[in-house]
Amino acid sequence: MAVTKTRNLPLMEQFFAVRRFSSVLEFTADGTHLLFASNISGQFNLWRVPVEGGWPDQLTAFADDTVRGVGVSPTDGRIVFCADHDGDEFHQLYLLDSDRGWPEKLTDEPKVQHNVGSASWSPDGTKFTYAANARKPTDMEVWVRDAETSESRPVFGEGKFSFPGHFSPDGSKLLAIDFRNNSDVSIHLIDVESGETRELTPHDDDAIFLPGPWAQDGSGFYMVSDAGSEFRGLAFYDLASGSHDWVEQPTQDVDDVAMSADGRVLGWIVNDEGYDRLRLRDLETGQDLPQPELPAGARPHLTGAEPPLAISPDGTHAALIAASPRRPPEAWVVETRTGKARAVTDSRLGGLLEDDLVEAELVSYPSFDDRDIPAWLYRPNVDGKAPVVLSIHGGPEAQERPVYQALYQYLLSRGIAVLATNIRGSTGYGKSYQRLVQRDWGGGDMQDWEHAVKWLRGQDWVEPDRIGVYGGSYGGFAVLTCVTRLPQLWAAAVDIFGPSNLVTFAKAVPPTWKRFIARFVGDPETEAEFLMERSPITYVENVQTPLLVIQGATDPRVVKGESDQLVDKLKSLGRDVEYVVFDDEGHGFTKRANELKAYGLAAGWLEQHLLGS
């Protein structure tokens, strides 16, 4: 049994005494301040901080609503943003004066999703664009709203799952995407006045085309694409020729691109084995700007959405939210001319220093088909052998990144190691690897988890009979698959809102997802037998592992019934299961008190069953 070297152990609350961020980051219209959404107040509200740093101003005072997207008018600085209630993901639109006032609620449709982002405003500030399924629950359409008359009209997306991109420099055109599935996205050009549309990137095989900012002269725009490549590169699309040229060859994924309003500075983020690398270029000279002096890490996410890269209107500053394994997320501002960077927030509140925390080590292990599966290994500072938690991220087409994970660091302080895997289906390793999990949930991925345990048991520092498994969303499905189909491997398990029955899960997903769920998981109408064969609920009688299940009552992605049916069956079988439901949370935790309670329960469960404490 492992014995920790530290006698006076920090409390669990100290590791969680950090500030989190949602998917909001934008400069004000004059470039002097940075807007972000953080849970400083206990909920994700909108804040504004000078680019030099200092205490931020709180712009909203929500207790139950979460700010998830924001756009700033380039002319008068007005802010349009979206927020949802209790994590239900039915985001409503709000308008906020740049200097004073209270948010004006623009929409009040509790069963409609409204999404707005940093590219929402037209260059003259007279209108903004957003996505909403206001006319038909299954169709996410692109809408344009007049900022003065409040008139809104759909301009694209009937029968589609679509989102707006940038307005052209003269405001007459608008880019939009048709999101067909996780591997297939196309760009359309909309004439804002007439409503006429043209697909700019028609293609036969699945490919991703994501629009970025326009060139100042309106001749074309930057985009990210994996067409003809394993990875997503950065290209410039020329409207006259209908073709594109690479700016950044697709040898690693480009995850985001932004440009200053004056067209002078272009920035993009490269995914380098999970690390975010920011690149900046002076478009007037064509020369790369100095490498930003940022800590090695990546952007965090809230419910899968990362805060975007932001560049000030005059190009003097860039900004991003970044975290590393030993430092919680901060808003960083970069001087583009020099590369010098500074954190303009301070999220470390628990009295812990970087030396008190554990760095992540990038490792890999072989799976059943000789693929090397990448993973992040966190080893505690202990004498002797240590228990391990296998952590499985959500998505599944997402990526475990080297960011601050309070639960990991707490477990490490107690002598428990963590192996956080990027099994087949994870992003960042090429589209062929990503597509391996499509329509194969509970197939090759399950063998990756089994081989992770085999690899761990081959390490001389691992306590082989004290391995736990932990995950949320798809990671929760993974946990349930592990304890039902690989029941002999685990000493403890924690499932956070994971699907237990792939048929009922696929039938209950949000209406806008139904068009691609068959490609993503399987068709619940025509492939029910296949989906049940892959469902944890089918094998529930095999469960031997003590299991903690955590669920949000308002979760629109994995509805509460997924956990209910599993827990009811386990209880009828007399298995060791504990079930905790948060009535005011959805697919994730937006309220700090709930976050502390949920992860405190998870930490306590893993400690109890892996350490016997």
C-alpha positions in Angstrom: 0.0 0.0 0.0 1.3 3.5 -0.9 2.4 5.8 1.8 2.4 9.6 1.0 5.5 11.5 2.0 3.5 14.7 2.9 2.1 14.6 6.4 0.0 17.8 6.5 -2.2 17.1 3.4 -4.1 20.0 1.8 -7.9 19.8 2.0 -10.0 18.8 -1.0 -11.4 22.4 -1.1 -7.9 23.8 -1.6 -7.5 22.0 -4.9 -10.9 23.2 -6.1 -10.4 26.8 -4.9 -9.8 27.9 -8.5 -11.8 29.9 -11.0 -13.2 28.2 -14.1 -14.1 29.8 -17.4 -16.8 29.1 -20.0 -16.5 29.5 -23.8 -16.3 33.3 -23.8 -13.3 35.5 -24.7 -13.4 38.8 -26.6 -11.8 42.2 -26.5 -14.0 45.3 -26.1 -14.5 47.5 -29.2 -11.7 49.9 -28.2 -9.3 47.1 -27.3 -8.6 48.4 -23.8 -10.4 45.6 -21.9 -10.9 41.8 -22.2 -14.3 40.2 -21.7 -14.5 36.7 -20.2 -17.1 34.5 -18.4 -15.9 32.9 -15.1 -17.5 31.5 -12.0 -15.8 34.0 -9.7 -19.3 34.7 -8.3 -20.2 31.0 -8.0 -21.8 31.0 -11.4 -20.4 31.7 -14.9 -21.0 35.5 -15.2 -19.6 38.0 -17.7 -16.6 40.0 -16.5 -14.4 42.7 -17.9 -10.7 43.3 -17.1 -8.1 45.8 -18.4 -5.5 44.4 -20.7 -2.9 45.5 -18.2 -4.6 43.4 -15.5 -6.3 44.3 -12.3 -9.6 43.5 -10.5 -12.3 42.7 -13.1 -15.7 44.4 -13.3 -18.7 42.1 -13.1 -21.2 42.8 -15.9 -23.9 40.2 -15.1 -25.1 38.9 -11.8 -26.8 35.6 -12.7 -27.2 33.0 -10.0 -28.8 30.2 -12.1 -27.9 31.2 -15.7 -24.6 30.5 -17.4 -23.1 32.9 -19.9 -21.7 30.8 -22.8 -21.2 33.0 -25.8 -20.6 36.7 -26.5 -20.2 39.2 -29.4 -19.1 42.8 -29.3 -20.4 45.5 -31.7 -17.4 47.1 -33.4 -19.0 50.5 -33.5 -20.5 51.2 -30.1 -19.3 48.3 -28.0 -22.7 46.8 -27.2 -22.5 43.2 -26.2 -24.8 40.5 -27.3 -24.5 37.2 -25.3 -26.4 34.0 -24.7 -27.0 32.2 -21.4 -29.0 29.1 -20.3 -30.8 28.2 -17.1 -29.7 25.4 -14.7 -27.6 23.9 -17.5 -30.6 23.1 -19.7 -28.8 24.4 -22.9 -31.9 26.4 -24.0 -29.8 29.6 -24.3 -31.5 32.9 -24.5 -30.1 36.1 -26.1 -29.3 39.3 -24.1 -28.1 42.8 -25.0 -25.8 44.8 -22.7 -24.6 48.4 -23.0 -20.8 48.5 -23.1 -20.5 51.0 -20.2 -23.5 50.7 -18.0 -27.0 49.2 -17.6 -28.5 45.8 -17.0 -28.8 43.0 -19.5 -31.9 43.3 -21.7 -33.4 39.9 -22.4 -34.0 39.7 -26.2 -35.6 36.2 -26.3 -37.8 34.3 -23.9 -38.4 31.0 -25.6 -37.7 28.3 -22.9 -37.7 25.5 -25.4 -35.5 27.1 -28.1 -31.7 27.1 -28.3 -30.0 30.4 -29.3 -26.3 30.5 -29.9 -24.1 33.6 -30.4 -20.4 34.0 -30.8 -17.5 36.4 -31.3 -18.2 36.9 -35.0 -21.8 37.9 -34.5 -21.9 41.6 -35.4 -21.9 43.2 -38.8 -19.0 45.6 -39.4 -21.4 48.7 -39.2 -22.9 47.4 -36.0 -26.5 47.6 -37.3 -27.2 43.9 -37.0 -26.0 40.6 -35.6 -26.3 37.0 -36.4 -27.0 33.9 -34.3 -28.1 30.3 -34.6 -31.5 29.1 -33.3 -34.0 26.2 -33.7 -36.9 28.6 -33.3 -39.0 27.5 -36.3 -38.5 23.7 -36.0 -36.9 21.9 -33.1 -34.7 19.7 -35.4 -33.4 22.6 -37.5 -30.6 24.9 -36.2 -30.9 27.9 -38.6 -28.9 31.0 -39.1 -30.8 34.2 -38.2 -30.0 37.9 -38.7 -31.4 40.4 -36.2 -31.7 44.2 -36.8 -30.2 45.8 -33.7 -32.5 48.8 -33.8 -35.8 47.4 -34.9 -35.3 44.0 -33.3 -36.6 42.3 -36.4 -35.2 38.8 -36.8 -35.3 36.6 -39.9 -33.8 33.2 -40.9 -31.4 33.4 -43.8 -30.0 29.9 -43.9 -30.3 26.4 -42.5 -33.8 25.0 -43.1 -33.4 21.2 -42.7 -29.9 21.6 -41.4 -27.7 21.9 -38.3 -26.1 25.3 -39.1 -24.2 28.1 -37.5 -23.1 31.5 -38.7 -19.5 32.6 -39.4 -18.2 36.1 -40.2 -19.9 38.9 -42.1 -17.9 40.2 -45.1 -16.1 43.6 -44.6 -18.9 45.4 -46.4 -21.6 43.5 -44.5 -23.4 42.3 -47.6 -22.3 38.6 -47.2 -22.3 36.1 -44.4 -20.5 32.8 -44.1 -22.3 29.8 -42.5 -21.6 26.2 -41.9 -23.7 23.1 -42.6 -22.7 20.7 -39.9 -23.6 17.2 -41.2 -21.7 15.2 -38.7 -18.4 15.3 -36.7 -16.4 14.5 -39.9 -18.4 16.5 -42.5 -18.9 20.2 -42.4 -19.3 22.5 -45.4 -19.2 26.3 -45.9 -22.0 28.4 -47.5 -22.0 32.0 -48.6 -25.2 34.0 -47.9 -26.3 37.2 -49.5 -27.7 39.0 -46.4 -30.2 41.1 -48.3 -31.6 38.6 -50.8 -31.1 35.5 -48.8 -29.5 33.7 -51.8 -26.9 31.1 -50.8 -24.1 29.2 -52.5 -22.1 26.3 -51.2 -18.4 27.2 -51.4 -16.9 23.9 -50.5 -18.9 21.1 -52.2 -17.3 17.7 -51.7 -18.0 14.0 -52.1 -16.1 12.4 -49.3 -16.4 13.5 -45.7 -14.3 16.6 -45.0 -14.3 19.5 -42.6 -14.4 23.1 -43.8 -14.7 25.7 -41.0 -14.8 29.5 -41.9 -12.6 32.1 -40.3 -12.1 35.8 -40.7 -12.3 37.7 -44.1 -9.5 39.5 -45.8 -9.9 43.2 -45.5 -10.6 43.6 -49.3 -13.4 41.0 -49.2 -11.5 38.8 -51.7 -11.8 35.8 -49.6 -11.5 34.4 -46.1 -9.3 32.1 -43.9 -10.6 28.7 -43.2 -9.6 25.5 -41.4 -10.0 22.2 -43.4 -8.9 18.5 -43.4 -9.8 18.0 -47.0 -7.2 15.6 -48.5 -5.3 15.3 -45.2 -5.3 13.5 -41.9 -5.1 16.9 -40.0 -6.9 20.2 -40.2 -4.7 22.9 -41.7 -5.1 26.7 -42.2 -5.9 27.9 -45.7 -7.1 31.0 -47.5 -10.2 30.7 -49.7 -10.2 32.9 -52.8 -13.8 33.8 -53.9 -12.9 34.6 -57.5 -11.2 31.3 -58.2 -13.2 29.2 -55.8 -10.0 27.6 -54.6 -7.8 27.7 -51.5 -4.1 27.8 -50.7 -2.5 26.6 -47.5 -1.2 29.1 -44.9 -0.3 26.3 -42.4 0.2 22.9 -44.0 -2.0 20.3 -42.3 0.6 18.3 -40.3 -1.1 19.0 -37.0 -4.6 20.2 -36.3 -5.3 23.9 -36.4 -8.0 24.3 -33.7 -8.9 28.0 -34.1 -8.1 31.1 -36.1 -8.7 34.9 -35.5 -7.7 38.2 -37.0 -7.6 41.8 -35.9 -10.3 44.0 -37.2 -7.8 46.1 -39.1 -6.6 43.1 -41.0 -3.1 43.4 -39.8 -2.5 40.4 -37.4 -3.6 36.8 -38.0 -3.4 34.3 -35.2 -4.1 30.6 -35.0 -3.8 27.7 -32.5 -2.0 24.5 -33.4 -2.7 21.3 -31.4 0.8 19.8 -30.7 0.1 16.5 -29.0 -2.5 18.1 -26.9 -0.6 21.3 -26.1 -2.0 24.6 -27.6 0.7 26.5 -29.6 -0.3 30.0 -30.5 1.1 31.4 -33.8 0.9 35.0 -34.9 1.7 36.6 -38.2 1.9 40.2 -39.5 -0.1 40.1 -42.7 1.4 43.4 -43.9 5.0 42.1 -43.9 4.1 38.4 -44.2 6.5 37.7 -41.3 5.7 35.6 -38.3 5.6 37.6 -35.0 7.6 36.5 -31.9 6.6 33.3 -30.3 4.2 34.1 -27.4 5.7 33.5 -24.0 2.9 31.4 -22.7 3.1 28.4 -20.3 2.9 24.9 -21.8 -0.7 23.8 -21.6 -4.1 24.1 -23.4 -7.5 25.7 -23.3 -10.0 24.3 -20.8 -13.6 23.6 -21.8 -17.1 23.8 -20.3 -19.4 21.1 -21.6 -17.0 20.6 -24.5 -16.8 24.2 -25.6 -13.5 26.0 -25.4 -13.0 29.8 -25.2 -11.9 31.2 -28.6 -8.7 32.9 -29.5 -9.2 36.7 -29.4 -7.2 39.5 -31.1 -7.7 43.2 -30.3 -9.1 45.4 -33.1 -5.8 47.1 -33.7 -3.8 43.9 -33.5 -1.6 45.0 -30.6 -2.8 42.2 -28.3 -3.9 38.6 -28.5 -5.7 36.7 -25.7 -6.6 33.2 -24.8 -7.6 31.2 -21.7 -4.9 28.7 -20.9 -4.2 26.1 -18.2 -1.5 23.6 -17.5 -1.4 20.6 -15.2 0.0 22.6 -12.3 -1.6 25.9 -12.9 -5.4 26.5 -13.2 -6.8 28.4 -16.1 -6.1 32.1 -16.5 -6.9 34.8 -19.1 -3.6 35.6 -20.8 -2.9 38.7 -22.9 0.0 38.7 -25.4 1.7 41.7 -26.8 1.9 40.7 -30.5 4.9 42.8 -31.3 7.2 41.3 -28.6 5.5 38.0 -27.6 5.5 39.0 -24.0 2.5 37.5 -22.1 0.9 38.2 -18.8 -2.0 36.7 -16.9 -4.7 39.3 -16.3 -6.6 37.0 -13.9 -5.5 35.1 -10.8 -7.4 31.9 -10.3 -5.2 30.3 -7.6 -7.1 30.8 -4.3 -6.3 27.7 -2.3 -2.8 28.5 -1.1 -1.2 25.8 -3.3 1.9 26.4 -5.4 3.0 24.7 -8.6 5.6 22.8 -6.6 2.7 21.3 -4.5 1.2 19.8 -7.7 2.2 17.0 -10.1 3.1 17.5 -13.7 1.6 15.3 -16.5 3.8 12.9 -18.4 2.9 12.0 -22.0 3.0 8.2 -22.4 1.5 5.6 -24.7 0.6 1.9 -24.5 -0.1 -0.8 -27.1 -3.7 -1.9 -27.7 -5.1 -5.1 -29.3 -4.4 -4.0 -32.9 -0.9 -2.8 -32.2 -2.0 0.9 -32.2 -0.2 3.0 -29.6 -2.8 4.8 -27.4 -1.6 8.2 -26.1 -2.3 9.0 -22.4 -1.3 11.5 -19.7 0.2 9.8 -16.7 0.2 11.5 -13.3 2.3 9.7 -10.7 2.1 10.6 -7.0 5.1 11.2 -4.8 4.9 8.0 -2.7 7.0 5.2 -1.4 5.9 1.7 -2.6 3.1 0.8 -5.0 0.2 3.1 -5.7 -3.5 2.6 -6.7 -4.5 4.1 -10.1 -7.6 5.8 -11.5 -8.2 5.3 -15.2 -9.8 8.5 -16.4 -11.8 8.5 -19.7 -12.8 11.8 -21.3 -16.2 12.7 -22.8 -17.0 13.2 -26.4 -15.8 10.7 -27.5 -14.5 12.7 -30.4 -12.6 15.1 -28.0 -9.3 15.1 -26.3 -7.8 14.8 -22.9 -5.5 17.9 -22.7 -2.6 18.8 -20.3 -4.8 21.2 -18.2 -5.4 21.7 -14.5 -7.6 18.9 -13.1 -8.5 19.6 -9.5 -9.8 16.0 -8.9 -6.6 14.5 -10.3 -4.4 16.7 -8.1 -6.4 15.9 -5.0 -6.1 12.1 -5.7 -2.4 12.5 -6.3 -2.0 14.2 -2.9 -3.6 11.1 -1.4 -1.2 8.7 -3.2 -3.5 7.7 -6.0 -2.1 7.9 -9.6 -4.2 8.9 -12.7 -3.9 7.6 -16.2 -6.0 9.8 -18.5 -6.3 8.2 -21.9 -6.9 9.4 -25.4 -8.4 6.1 -26.7 -9.4 5.6 -30.4 -11.9 8.2 -31.4 -10.0 11.0 -29.7 -9.3 14.2 -31.7 -5.8 15.6 -32.3 -4.3 12.4 -33.8 -5.7 12.5 -37.3 -9.2 11.9 -38.7 -8.6 8.2 -39.3 -8.0 7.7 -35.6 -10.9 9.9 -34.7 -13.4 8.0 -36.9 -12.5 4.6 -35.4 -15.1 5.1 -32.6 -17.9 6.1 -34.9 -20.6 3.4 -34.7 -18.3 1.4 -32.5 -19.1 2.5 -29.0 -18.3 -0.4 -26.7 -16.1 -2.1 -29.4 -12.5 -1.2 -30.0 -12.6 1.4 -27.3 -13.4 -1.2 -24.7 -10.3 -3.1 -25.7 -8.3 0.1 -25.4 -9.4 0.3 -21.7 -8.7 -3.3 -21.1 -5.2 -2.9 -22.5 -4.7 0.2 -20.4 -5.2 -2.0 -17.3 -2.8 -4.6 -18.8 -0.2 -1.9 -19.3 -0.7 -0.5 -15.7 -0.4 -4.0 -14.2 3.0 -4.3 -16.0 4.4 -1.2 -14.2 6.3 -2.1 -11.1 4.9 0.9 -9.1 1.2 0.1 -9.6 -1.0 -1.8 -7.1 -2.6 -4.1 -9.6 -5.7 -4.9 -7.6 -6.5 -1.3 -6.8 -7.4 0.2 -10.2 -10.5 2.4 -10.4 -12.3 3.9 -13.4 -13.8 7.4 -13.7 -15.5 9.4 -16.5 -18.4 11.7 -17.5 -20.7 11.7 -20.5 -19.2 9.3 -23.1 -16.6 8.8 -20.3 -19.5 7.7 -18.1 -20.6 5.2 -20.8 -17.0 4.0 -20.7 -17.2 3.5 -17.0 -20.4 1.6 -17.2 -19.0 -0.5 -20.1 -15.9 -1.3 -18.0 -17.9 -2.4 -14.9 -20.4 -4.5 -16.8 -18.2 -6.1 -19.5 -14.8 -6.1 -17.8 -16.0 -6.5 -14.3 -13.0 -8.3 -12.8 -10.6 -5.3 -13.4 -11.9 -2.6 -11.1 -11.8 -1.8 -7.4 -14.0 1.4 -7.7 -16.0 3.3 -10.3 -17.5 6.7 -10.8 -20.0 7.4 -13.6 -21.1 11.0 -14.2 -24.1 11.3 -16.5 -23.1 8.4 -18.7 -25.5 6.6 -21.2 -26.4 3.1 -20.0 -28.8 2.1 -22.8 -27.7 3.2 -26.3 -31.2 2.7 -27.7 -33.0 5.0 -25.2 -30.0 7.4 -25.3 -30.1 7.8 -29.1 -33.9 8.3 -29.0 -33.7 11.0 -26.3 -30.8 13.2 -27.6 -31.6 16.9 -28.5 -33.7 17.2 -31.6 -30.9 18.9 -33.6 -28.7 15.9 -33.0 -31.1 13.3 -34.4 -29.9 13.8 -38.0 -26.4 12.5 -37.3 -26.9 10.1 -34.3 -27.0 7.1 -36.6 -23.6 8.0 -37.9 -22.3 8.9 -34.5 -23.6 5.9 -32.5 -26.2 3.9 -34.5 -29.8 4.1 -35.6 -32.1 3.3 -32.6 -35.0 2.4 -35.0 -33.2 0.0 -37.4 -30.2 -1.1 -35.3 -31.7 -1.6 -31.9 -30.3 -5.2 -31.6 -26.7 -3.9 -32.4 -27.1 -1.0 -29.9 -28.4 -3.2 -27.1 -25.5 -5.6 -27.7 -23.2 -2.6 -27.0 -25.2 -1.2 -24.1 -24.0 -1.5 -20.5 -27.6 -2.2 -19.3 -27.5 -5.5 -21.1 -24.7 -6.8 -18.9 -25.7 -5.1 -15.6 -25.9 -8.4 -13.8 -22.1 -8.8 -14.2 -21.3 -5.7 -12.0 -19.1 -6.4 -9.0 -17.5 -3.0 -8.6 -18.7 -0.4 -6.1 -20.3 2.3 -8.3 -21.1 6.0 -7.7 -23.5 7.5 -10.2 -23.9 11.3 -10.5 -26.6 12.9 -12.8 -28.0 16.3 -13.6 -31.8 16.4 -13.7 -32.0 18.9 -16.5 -29.3 17.2 -18.7 -30.5 17.5 -22.4 -27.7 15.3 -23.8 -27.8 12.3 -21.5 -31.2 12.4 -19.9 -31.8 11.4 -16.3 -33.6 8.2 -17.4 -30.2 6.8 -18.5 -29.0 6.8 -14.9 -32.4 5.9 -13.4 -32.8 2.7 -15.3 -29.2 1.5 -14.5 -29.4 2.4 -10.8 -32.9 0.8 -10.4 -31.6 -2.5 -11.9 -28.4 -2.4 -9.7 -30.4 -1.9 -6.6 -32.8 -4.7 -7.4 -29.7 -6.9 -7.8 -28.3 -5.8 -4.4 -25.2 -4.3 -5.9 -23.1 -1.6 -4.1 -24.3 1.6 -5.8 -24.8 5.2 -4.7 -26.9 7.6 -6.8 -26.8 11.4 -6.5 -29.0 13.7 -8.6 -28.5 17.5 -8.9 -31.9 19.0 -9.6 -30.5 22.3 -10.9 -27.7 21.0 -13.2 -27.5 19.7 -16.7 -24.6 18.1 -18.6 -21.9 19.4 -16.3 -21.7 21.6 -13.3 -22.3 25.4 -13.6 -22.8 26.2 -9.9 -19.8 26.1 -7.7 -21.5 24.6 -4.7 -22.7 21.7 -6.9 -19.3 21.3 -8.4 -17.7 21.0 -5.0 -20.3 18.5 -3.7 -20.1 16.3 -6.8 -16.3 16.1 -7.0 -16.1 15.7 -3.3 -18.3 12.7 -3.5 -16.3 11.3 -6.4 -13.0 11.8 -4.5 -14.4 10.3 -1.4 -15.7 7.3 -3.2 -12.4 6.6 -4.9 -10.4 7.1 -1.7 -12.7 4.8 0.2 -12.4 1.9 -2.2 -8.8 2.4 -3.4 -7.2 3.3 -0.1 -9.7 1.8 2.3 -10.0 5.3 4.0 
